[in-house]
Amino acid sequence: MEFYGCLQKTLSNEILIAVHVTPNASQSCLLGYDQWTKNLKIAVRAKAEGGRA
């Protein structure tokens, strides 16, 4: 799985990772990489609160 498109390096040498999180899943797992949006797709068991997983 090539996922380098979701990684960005900042000027202060920090790494940012673009993710799309799906809440309320049956299990927490990495679903894959969306090459169009350049996001890692992650499912989490936690319910969304205030629009956030």
N, C-alpha and C positions, 0 to 999 in steps of 0.2 A: 504494500500500500504506500503510494507516494503522497505524502502530506506536507511537503515543504512549503506549499502556498499559504498555509495557515500560520506560518511563523514569521514574526517581524523582530528585528533587533533595533532597540532604541539607541539614541546617541549616548546614553549612559551605560550601554552594554547590557541592558536588560532584555529578556526575551518575552514577547507577547504572543499568546496563542489564541487564535480566533476559534470559538466553539459555539455550537448550537446545542442547547440542553433541552431534552424532553423530560418533563417531570412525570411523576406518578406511574413509572414503569414497573413491570413485574420484577425486574432485577436491574441493578446498576451495571452498565457495561458500555464499552466503546462500540458504537454502531458502524462507524466507518468514516470516510472522508468525502465531502461533497465538493467535487472539482469545480462546479459552477460558482458557488458562493465562497469557496476556499475556506470552509469551516470543518473542524472535526465535529462529528455528530455523536453526542453522548446521551445516554438514557440514565436517569437516576430514580431511585425509589421514592425520594422525598416529594411531597406535594408542593405545588407552587403556592407561594404566599406573596400577595401583592404583585403578581405578575412575574415573580422571580422563583426559580427552582432552587 
